[in-house]
């Protein structure tokens, strides 16, 4: 049984509220009204934790239009092509892939609403806890300070991701009053950056270090990770590079100054522990969206994005999906044959039933009653066509997601060995920051400072992470040297290591390739596409919002 008792003591009490995560209020700068809450510590803690359950909706691939979809489906690794009669969805996935989205895009407006809804879930308890007497709430002054600072860090995380997508945004920091609505103006991206940086620095020392008790919550470690992300992208986001600051913030985590969720923070010894359904035991996870289906019935939502219609036969679980997101053709071949990430994180080729380990999984549409085999192309193979575009897929098109593991809810056979029901089925946390990403960020900062040339320290940082993806016998031939670790190679290795994790758009922008690059069914776009437009629906409601250039 996974030990997530602290966060789920409150979560179980409020899980019935989670349906609010799907309510897309317009101009949702705040959606929680003040009420008679906060009369004891459990109620206070429930309010503090509420934004985390909402974050599932926009941080992860949750079957909703949040930050994750905009961050990944516009890049060069993942796509949601039309597959036969499925996945057209009004062309929304094609517009993301082609960078042809409009100011009226429903998905972009939904992401804005979800993310600002999360800001509101932070603003309300910040205001209530800040202004109420500790004796009335049943908490100490130290707890009060820690809760408010934790919420301010979490709100800063929302603003960071909003700034990432939209540039200049409104800094809504007060609960909304429906009787007296206030329409905030747009704050410049540079000023938003400065606000986030100050919020983190002002509050980081008031929250606990990362520990088992802070799993899935904002801690000192989360604060340092946000600073690393800020400083890594500072040149893009503000025009001024902050490489030394990026290195200093990274060192706080590498040197274990922010704590760890399972003792001292350290890289996991393999490429699996961070993505298992027991990844709450990982030493390298810094901040995650925590799930516990066993006790709270709160389960990951990403199955709908990635799983085939018959996926439960493959994994021996109870969950299928919409047969949606796949690898862009050719991404699979960027992994060498001896790269363990290729076989462990990606699903390719003929699929076998988990229940007996022998029978083929059968298709349901073009390959109904025929063996299902995932292929590294997107074209109508059943009709002999070689045309490959976002419109030409079939149910088996594309290599699939296999990075996070839910486990199995039925007994089965794997490689001839009987496997019993997994007691931790469906409990897999989604990582937002992990230490491997920090190693890569520091290495990039060192290289940027050195004119794009790898230093010995940068090579060591990347090799320490990459070595886990190879056996002892194959590693020597795959280790980087200062000559082979170029910036282009670093971008490629970032793609292999962090596939599905939400960072690809930012990486491509930082390396100057998001709007200039060409891949599969995508040609170069305009530089204005480095930012998404402020949704027109929001500008209609709030005329004080400034549209991004070019839209």
C-alpha positions as CSV (number, residue, x, y, z in Angstrom):
1,X,0.0,0.0,0.0
2,X,1.4,3.4,-1.0
3,X,1.9,5.8,1.9
4,X,0.2,9.0,0.8
5,X,-1.7,9.5,4.0
6,X,-1.1,13.2,4.4
7,X,-2.3,14.5,1.1
8,X,-5.2,12.0,0.9
9,X,-6.6,12.6,4.4
10,X,-7.9,15.8,3.0
11,X,-8.3,14.6,-0.6
12,X,-10.8,11.9,0.3
13,X,-12.9,14.5,2.0
14,X,-13.0,16.7,-1.0
15,X,-12.8,14.3,-3.9
16,X,-16.5,14.8,-4.6
17,X,-15.7,18.3,-5.6
18,X,-13.4,17.2,-8.4
19,X,-16.0,17.5,-11.1
20,X,-15.6,21.2,-10.8
21,X,-12.3,20.8,-12.7
22,X,-14.3,20.3,-15.9
23,X,-16.3,23.5,-15.5
24,X,-14.8,26.0,-17.8
25,X,-15.9,29.4,-16.5
26,X,-15.2,32.4,-18.6
27,X,-12.6,34.8,-17.2
28,X,-12.2,32.4,-14.3
29,X,-9.7,34.3,-12.3
30,X,-11.3,32.9,-9.2
31,X,-14.1,30.4,-8.8
32,X,-14.4,29.6,-5.1
33,X,-16.7,31.8,-3.1
34,X,-15.9,32.5,0.6
35,X,-18.1,30.4,2.8
36,X,-18.2,28.9,6.3
37,X,-15.1,26.8,5.8
38,X,-11.8,27.1,7.7
39,X,-13.2,26.2,11.1
40,X,-10.7,23.5,11.8
41,X,-7.3,22.2,10.6
42,X,-8.8,19.6,8.3
43,X,-10.9,22.1,6.5
44,X,-7.9,24.4,6.1
45,X,-5.9,21.6,4.8
46,X,-8.7,20.6,2.4
47,X,-8.7,24.2,1.0
48,X,-4.9,24.1,0.6
49,X,-5.0,20.8,-1.3
50,X,-7.9,21.7,-3.6
51,X,-5.8,23.4,-6.3
52,X,-3.7,20.2,-6.6
53,X,-6.6,18.0,-7.6
54,X,-7.6,20.7,-10.1
55,X,-4.0,20.8,-11.5
56,X,-4.6,17.3,-12.7
57,X,-6.9,18.8,-15.3
58,X,-4.4,21.2,-16.9
59,X,-0.8,20.0,-16.0
60,X,-1.2,16.4,-17.2
61,X,-2.6,14.9,-20.4
62,X,-6.0,14.7,-18.7
63,X,-8.5,14.4,-21.6
64,X,-9.0,18.2,-21.3
65,X,-7.5,21.1,-23.2
66,X,-4.9,22.3,-20.7
67,X,-1.3,23.4,-20.7
68,X,0.0,19.9,-21.6
69,X,-1.8,19.6,-24.9
70,X,-0.6,23.0,-26.0
71,X,2.9,22.3,-24.9
72,X,3.3,18.9,-26.6
73,X,1.0,18.6,-29.6
74,X,2.5,21.7,-31.2
75,X,6.0,20.1,-31.2
76,X,8.0,17.7,-33.3
77,X,7.5,14.5,-31.3
78,X,3.8,13.9,-30.6
79,X,0.6,14.2,-32.7
80,X,-3.1,13.3,-32.6
81,X,-3.8,12.4,-36.3
82,X,-7.1,11.4,-37.7
83,X,-7.3,7.6,-37.7
84,X,-10.1,6.4,-40.0
85,X,-13.4,7.6,-38.5
86,X,-11.8,8.8,-35.2
87,X,-9.8,11.8,-34.1
88,X,-10.9,14.5,-36.5
89,X,-12.4,16.6,-33.7
90,X,-13.1,19.6,-35.9
91,X,-9.5,19.7,-37.0
92,X,-8.2,21.0,-33.6
93,X,-5.2,18.6,-33.5
94,X,-4.2,19.4,-37.1
95,X,-4.2,23.1,-36.3
96,X,-1.9,22.5,-33.3
97,X,0.4,20.4,-35.5
98,X,0.5,22.8,-38.3
99,X,0.7,25.9,-36.1
100,X,-2.5,27.3,-37.7
101,X,-4.5,27.9,-34.6
102,X,-6.8,30.9,-34.4
103,X,-7.8,33.4,-31.8
104,X,-11.2,31.7,-31.6
105,X,-9.7,28.3,-30.8
106,X,-11.9,26.5,-28.3
107,X,-9.0,24.4,-26.9
108,X,-6.8,27.5,-26.2
109,X,-9.7,29.2,-24.4
110,X,-10.3,26.0,-22.4
111,X,-6.7,25.9,-21.3
112,X,-6.8,29.6,-20.3
113,X,-10.0,28.9,-18.3
114,X,-8.7,25.8,-16.6
115,X,-5.4,27.4,-15.6
116,X,-7.0,30.6,-14.3
117,X,-9.6,28.5,-12.5
118,X,-6.6,27.0,-10.7
119,X,-5.4,30.5,-9.8
120,X,-8.7,31.1,-8.3
121,X,-8.5,27.9,-6.2
122,X,-5.2,29.4,-4.8
123,X,-6.5,33.0,-4.3
124,X,-9.4,32.1,-2.2
125,X,-7.6,30.1,0.5
126,X,-4.7,32.6,0.4
127,X,-7.1,35.4,1.3
128,X,-9.1,33.4,3.8
129,X,-6.2,31.9,5.7
130,X,-4.2,35.1,5.7
131,X,-7.0,37.1,7.3
132,X,-8.5,34.6,9.8
133,X,-7.4,34.1,13.3
134,X,-5.3,31.0,14.0
135,X,-7.4,30.0,17.0
136,X,-10.5,30.0,14.9
137,X,-8.9,27.7,12.3
138,X,-7.2,25.4,14.8
139,X,-3.7,25.9,13.4
140,X,-0.5,27.4,14.6
141,X,1.1,30.6,13.3
142,X,3.9,28.6,11.7
143,X,1.3,26.4,10.0
144,X,-0.6,29.5,8.8
145,X,2.6,31.0,7.3
146,X,3.5,27.7,5.7
147,X,0.1,27.2,4.1
148,X,-0.1,30.7,2.7
149,X,3.4,30.4,1.3
150,X,2.7,27.0,-0.2
151,X,-0.4,28.4,-2.0
152,X,1.6,31.4,-3.2
153,X,4.2,29.0,-4.7
154,X,1.5,26.9,-6.3
155,X,-0.1,30.1,-7.7
156,X,3.3,31.2,-9.0
157,X,3.5,27.8,-10.8
158,X,0.2,28.5,-12.5
159,X,1.4,32.0,-13.6
160,X,4.7,30.5,-14.9
161,X,2.9,28.1,-17.1
162,X,0.4,30.7,-18.3
163,X,3.4,33.0,-19.1
164,X,5.0,30.1,-20.9
165,X,2.0,29.8,-23.3
166,X,0.7,33.3,-23.6
167,X,3.5,35.7,-22.7
168,X,2.0,38.8,-21.0
169,X,-1.0,37.8,-18.8
170,X,-3.2,39.4,-16.1
171,X,-1.8,38.8,-12.6
172,X,-5.0,38.1,-10.8
173,X,-4.0,37.8,-7.1
174,X,-7.3,38.6,-5.3
175,X,-10.5,36.5,-5.0
176,X,-13.2,37.6,-7.4
177,X,-16.2,39.4,-6.1
178,X,-19.1,38.6,-8.5
179,X,-21.0,41.6,-7.2
180,X,-18.1,43.9,-8.0
181,X,-16.1,42.4,-10.8
182,X,-12.6,43.7,-11.5
183,X,-11.1,43.2,-14.9
184,X,-7.3,42.9,-14.6
185,X,-5.1,44.3,-17.3
186,X,-2.3,42.5,-19.1
187,X,1.1,42.5,-17.3
188,X,4.1,42.3,-19.6
189,X,5.9,39.0,-19.8
190,X,9.0,40.4,-18.2
191,X,7.1,41.8,-15.3
192,X,5.2,38.5,-14.8
193,X,8.6,36.8,-14.8
194,X,9.8,39.2,-12.1
195,X,6.7,38.7,-10.0
196,X,7.0,34.9,-10.2
197,X,10.7,35.1,-9.2
198,X,9.9,37.4,-6.2
199,X,7.0,35.2,-5.1
200,X,9.2,32.1,-5.1
201,X,12.1,33.8,-3.2
202,X,9.7,35.5,-0.7
203,X,8.0,32.2,0.2
204,X,10.4,29.3,-0.4
205,X,11.9,29.4,3.1
206,X,8.4,29.4,4.8
207,X,7.4,26.0,3.4
208,X,8.8,22.7,4.4
209,X,11.6,20.9,2.6
210,X,10.4,18.1,0.4
211,X,9.7,15.0,2.5
212,X,7.3,12.1,2.5
213,X,4.7,14.3,4.1
214,X,5.0,16.9,1.3
215,X,4.6,14.4,-1.6
216,X,2.6,15.9,-4.4
217,X,2.8,19.4,-2.8
218,X,4.8,22.6,-3.2
219,X,7.9,22.4,-1.1
220,X,11.3,24.1,-1.0
221,X,12.4,21.6,-3.7
222,X,9.5,22.6,-5.9
223,X,10.4,26.2,-5.5
224,X,14.0,25.6,-6.6
225,X,12.7,23.6,-9.6
226,X,10.5,26.5,-10.7
227,X,13.5,28.8,-10.4
228,X,15.5,26.5,-12.6
229,X,12.7,26.6,-15.2
230,X,12.5,30.4,-15.0
231,X,16.2,30.9,-15.4
232,X,16.6,28.3,-18.1
233,X,14.1,30.1,-20.2
234,X,14.9,33.6,-19.0
235,X,16.5,34.7,-22.3
236,X,13.4,33.8,-24.2
237,X,11.0,35.1,-21.6
238,X,12.7,38.4,-20.7
239,X,15.5,39.0,-23.2
240,X,18.2,38.5,-20.6
241,X,20.0,35.2,-20.0
242,X,20.3,34.0,-16.4
243,X,22.6,31.0,-16.8
244,X,24.5,31.5,-13.6
245,X,21.2,31.7,-11.7
246,X,20.0,28.6,-13.4
247,X,23.1,26.7,-12.3
248,X,22.8,28.0,-8.7
249,X,19.2,26.9,-8.4
250,X,19.9,23.5,-9.9
251,X,22.7,23.0,-7.4
252,X,20.3,23.5,-4.5
253,X,18.5,20.4,-5.7
254,X,21.5,18.4,-6.8
255,X,23.1,19.0,-3.4
256,X,19.9,18.0,-1.6
257,X,19.3,21.4,-0.1
258,X,15.5,21.2,-0.9
259,X,14.9,17.8,0.7
260,X,13.6,14.6,-0.9
261,X,10.4,12.7,-0.9
262,X,12.3,9.5,0.1
263,X,15.3,10.6,2.0
264,X,18.1,12.4,0.2
265,X,17.2,13.4,-3.3
266,X,19.1,11.4,-5.9
267,X,18.8,10.1,-9.4
268,X,17.0,6.8,-9.5
269,X,19.3,3.9,-10.4
270,X,17.2,2.9,-13.5
271,X,14.8,4.3,-16.1
272,X,11.7,2.7,-14.5
273,X,11.3,3.8,-10.9
274,X,10.2,7.3,-11.8
275,X,7.3,6.0,-13.9
276,X,6.0,2.9,-12.0
277,X,2.7,2.8,-10.0
278,X,5.0,2.9,-7.0
279,X,6.8,6.0,-8.2
280,X,5.9,7.7,-4.9
281,X,9.0,5.7,-3.7
282,X,11.2,7.4,-6.3
283,X,14.1,9.4,-4.9
284,X,14.3,11.8,-7.9
285,X,10.7,13.1,-8.2
286,X,10.6,16.7,-7.1
287,X,7.0,17.6,-7.7
288,X,4.2,15.4,-9.0
289,X,0.4,15.2,-9.4
290,X,-0.3,12.4,-6.9
291,X,-2.9,9.8,-7.4
292,X,-4.2,7.1,-5.1
293,X,-6.9,5.0,-6.7
294,X,-6.8,2.4,-4.0
295,X,-8.1,4.6,-1.3
296,X,-9.3,7.9,-2.8
297,X,-10.5,6.6,-6.2
298,X,-8.5,9.4,-7.7
299,X,-6.9,8.0,-10.9
300,X,-4.6,9.2,-13.7
301,X,-6.5,10.6,-16.6
302,X,-3.9,10.2,-19.3
303,X,-5.2,6.8,-20.5
304,X,-7.8,8.5,-22.6
305,X,-5.1,10.5,-24.5
306,X,-2.7,7.6,-25.2
307,X,-4.5,4.2,-25.0
308,X,-5.9,2.2,-27.9
309,X,-9.5,1.1,-27.9
310,X,-8.3,-2.4,-26.8
311,X,-5.5,-1.3,-24.5
312,X,-6.8,-3.2,-21.5
313,X,-6.1,-6.4,-23.3
314,X,-2.5,-5.3,-23.7
315,X,-1.9,-4.3,-20.1
316,X,-4.3,-6.5,-18.2
317,X,-6.0,-3.4,-16.8
318,X,-9.5,-2.1,-16.8
319,X,-8.9,1.0,-18.9
320,X,-9.0,1.7,-22.7
321,X,-8.6,5.0,-24.4
322,X,-9.5,7.2,-27.4
323,X,-6.6,5.9,-29.6
324,X,-5.3,9.4,-29.8
325,X,-1.8,10.6,-29.3
326,X,1.1,8.8,-31.1
327,X,4.7,9.5,-31.9
328,X,5.4,11.6,-35.0
329,X,6.8,9.2,-37.6
330,X,10.5,8.8,-37.4
331,X,10.8,9.8,-33.7
332,X,11.0,6.1,-32.8
333,X,14.2,5.7,-34.9
334,X,16.0,8.5,-33.0
335,X,16.4,6.0,-30.3
336,X,19.2,3.5,-30.9
337,X,18.4,-0.2,-30.9
338,X,20.3,-0.7,-27.6
339,X,18.6,2.2,-25.9
340,X,16.5,0.7,-23.1
341,X,14.1,3.7,-23.3
342,X,13.1,2.6,-26.7
343,X,11.8,-0.8,-25.5
344,X,10.6,0.4,-22.1
345,X,8.9,3.7,-22.8
346,X,7.5,3.1,-26.3
347,X,5.0,0.6,-27.5
348,X,5.7,-0.8,-31.0
349,X,4.9,-3.9,-33.1
350,X,2.5,-6.8,-32.5
351,X,0.5,-6.7,-29.3
352,X,-0.1,-9.8,-27.2
353,X,-2.8,-10.3,-24.6
354,X,-1.7,-9.9,-21.1
355,X,-4.2,-12.6,-19.9
356,X,-2.3,-15.5,-21.5
357,X,0.9,-14.0,-22.9
358,X,0.3,-15.7,-26.2
359,X,-2.9,-14.7,-28.0
360,X,-2.7,-11.6,-30.2
361,X,-4.7,-8.5,-29.3
362,X,-7.2,-7.9,-32.0
363,X,-8.0,-4.6,-33.7
364,X,-11.4,-2.9,-33.5
365,X,-11.8,-0.7,-36.6
366,X,-9.6,-1.2,-39.8
367,X,-8.1,-4.3,-38.2
368,X,-11.2,-5.7,-36.6
369,X,-10.7,-9.3,-35.8
370,X,-7.1,-9.1,-37.0
371,X,-3.9,-9.0,-35.0
372,X,-3.1,-5.4,-33.8
373,X,0.4,-4.2,-34.5
374,X,1.5,-0.6,-33.9
375,X,3.6,0.8,-36.8
376,X,6.0,3.7,-37.2
377,X,4.0,5.4,-39.8
378,X,0.7,7.2,-40.2
379,X,-0.9,6.0,-43.4
380,X,-3.6,3.8,-44.6
381,X,-1.6,0.6,-44.9
382,X,-4.7,-1.6,-45.1
383,X,-5.5,0.1,-48.4
384,X,-1.9,0.0,-49.7
385,X,-1.6,3.8,-49.5
386,X,1.8,5.5,-48.8
387,X,0.3,8.9,-48.3
388,X,1.3,10.1,-44.8
389,X,-0.4,13.2,-43.3
390,X,-2.4,14.1,-40.2
391,X,-5.5,13.0,-42.1
392,X,-4.4,9.5,-43.2
393,X,-4.1,7.4,-40.1
394,X,-5.6,4.1,-39.1
395,X,-6.2,2.6,-35.7
396,X,-2.7,1.1,-35.6
397,X,-0.9,4.1,-36.8
398,X,2.0,5.4,-34.8
399,X,4.3,4.2,-32.0
400,X,2.6,4.5,-28.6
401,X,3.1,5.8,-25.1
402,X,4.5,3.2,-22.6
403,X,6.4,5.4,-20.3
404,X,4.2,5.5,-17.2
405,X,2.9,2.1,-16.0
406,X,-0.4,1.6,-14.3
407,X,0.1,-2.1,-13.5
408,X,-2.5,-4.8,-14.0
409,X,-5.8,-5.5,-12.4
410,X,-6.1,-9.1,-13.6
411,X,-3.7,-12.0,-13.4
412,X,-1.7,-12.7,-16.5
413,X,1.4,-14.0,-18.2
414,X,4.5,-12.0,-19.2
415,X,7.4,-13.7,-21.0
416,X,6.0,-17.1,-19.9
417,X,5.9,-16.1,-16.2
418,X,2.6,-15.9,-14.3
419,X,1.9,-12.4,-12.9
420,X,-0.6,-11.8,-10.1
421,X,-2.9,-8.9,-9.7
422,X,-0.9,-5.7,-8.9
423,X,-2.1,-4.2,-5.5
424,X,-0.9,-0.8,-6.6
425,X,-2.9,-0.8,-9.9
426,X,-3.9,2.7,-11.1
427,X,-1.9,4.6,-8.5
428,X,0.8,6.1,-10.8
429,X,1.8,9.7,-10.0
430,X,2.5,12.1,-12.9
431,X,5.9,13.8,-12.6
432,X,6.0,17.6,-13.1
433,X,9.7,18.0,-12.2
434,X,12.3,15.3,-11.6
435,X,16.0,15.5,-10.8
436,X,17.0,14.3,-14.3
437,X,15.5,17.4,-15.8
438,X,17.5,19.5,-13.3
439,X,20.7,17.8,-14.4
440,X,19.9,18.5,-18.0
441,X,19.1,22.2,-17.3
442,X,22.4,22.7,-15.5
443,X,24.3,21.1,-18.3
444,X,22.6,23.3,-20.9
445,X,23.4,26.4,-18.8
446,X,27.0,25.4,-18.6
447,X,27.2,24.9,-22.4
448,X,25.4,28.2,-23.1
449,X,27.9,30.1,-20.9
450,X,30.7,28.4,-22.8
451,X,29.6,29.5,-26.3
452,X,27.5,26.3,-26.9
453,X,30.5,24.0,-26.3
454,X,30.2,21.3,-23.8
455,X,32.3,21.5,-20.7
456,X,33.5,18.4,-18.8
457,X,31.0,19.0,-16.1
458,X,28.1,19.3,-18.7
459,X,29.2,16.0,-20.2
460,X,29.3,14.3,-16.8
461,X,25.8,15.5,-15.9
462,X,24.2,14.2,-19.1
463,X,26.2,10.9,-19.1
464,X,25.2,10.3,-15.5
465,X,21.5,10.4,-16.6
466,X,21.9,8.7,-20.0
467,X,24.0,5.8,-18.7
468,X,20.9,4.3,-17.1
469,X,19.4,3.7,-20.5
470,X,22.2,1.3,-21.5
471,X,23.6,-2.0,-20.2
472,X,27.2,-2.1,-18.9
473,X,28.3,-3.7,-22.2
474,X,26.7,-1.2,-24.5
475,X,27.3,2.0,-22.5
476,X,30.9,2.8,-23.5
477,X,29.9,3.2,-27.2
478,X,27.1,5.5,-26.3
479,X,28.8,7.9,-23.8
480,X,29.1,11.5,-24.8
481,X,32.4,13.4,-25.0
482,X,32.8,17.2,-25.2
483,X,33.1,16.8,-28.9
484,X,29.9,14.8,-29.4
485,X,27.7,16.7,-27.0
486,X,26.8,19.6,-29.2
487,X,23.8,21.8,-28.6
488,X,21.9,20.1,-31.4
489,X,22.7,16.7,-29.8
490,X,21.6,18.0,-26.4
491,X,18.2,19.0,-27.9
492,X,17.9,15.5,-29.4
493,X,18.8,13.8,-26.1
494,X,16.4,16.0,-24.3
495,X,13.7,14.8,-26.7
496,X,14.6,11.2,-26.0
497,X,14.7,11.6,-22.2
498,X,11.7,13.8,-21.6
499,X,9.3,12.6,-24.3
500,X,5.7,13.0,-23.1
501,X,6.8,15.1,-20.1
502,X,5.6,18.5,-21.4
503,X,8.8,20.3,-22.2
504,X,9.2,19.9,-25.9
505,X,7.7,23.2,-27.1
506,X,9.8,25.2,-24.7
507,X,12.9,23.3,-25.8
508,X,12.3,23.9,-29.4
509,X,11.7,27.6,-28.8
510,X,14.8,28.0,-26.6
511,X,16.9,26.3,-29.4
512,X,15.3,28.4,-32.1
513,X,13.5,25.6,-33.9
514,X,9.9,25.8,-32.9
515,X,8.7,28.0,-35.8
516,X,11.7,27.5,-38.1
517,X,11.8,23.7,-38.0
518,X,10.3,21.2,-40.4
519,X,9.1,17.7,-39.3
520,X,6.9,15.1,-40.9
521,X,3.6,16.8,-41.9
522,X,4.7,20.2,-40.5
523,X,6.5,23.1,-42.3
524,X,8.0,26.2,-40.8
525,X,5.5,28.7,-39.4
526,X,5.6,32.3,-38.4
527,X,7.6,33.6,-35.4
528,X,4.3,34.9,-33.9
529,X,3.5,31.2,-33.1
530,X,6.1,31.2,-30.4
531,X,3.2,32.5,-28.3
532,X,-0.5,31.4,-28.3
533,X,-3.0,34.2,-28.8
534,X,-5.0,35.6,-25.9
535,X,-8.4,33.8,-26.5
536,X,-10.8,36.1,-28.3
537,X,-13.6,35.0,-26.0
538,X,-11.6,36.3,-23.0
539,X,-10.9,39.6,-24.7
540,X,-14.6,40.0,-25.5
541,X,-15.3,39.6,-21.7
542,X,-12.4,41.7,-20.6
543,X,-11.4,44.4,-23.1
544,X,-8.4,45.3,-20.9
545,X,-6.6,42.2,-22.2
546,X,-3.9,43.0,-24.8
547,X,-3.6,40.6,-27.8
548,X,-0.2,39.2,-28.7
549,X,1.5,40.6,-31.7
550,X,0.5,39.2,-35.1
551,X,-2.9,37.9,-34.0
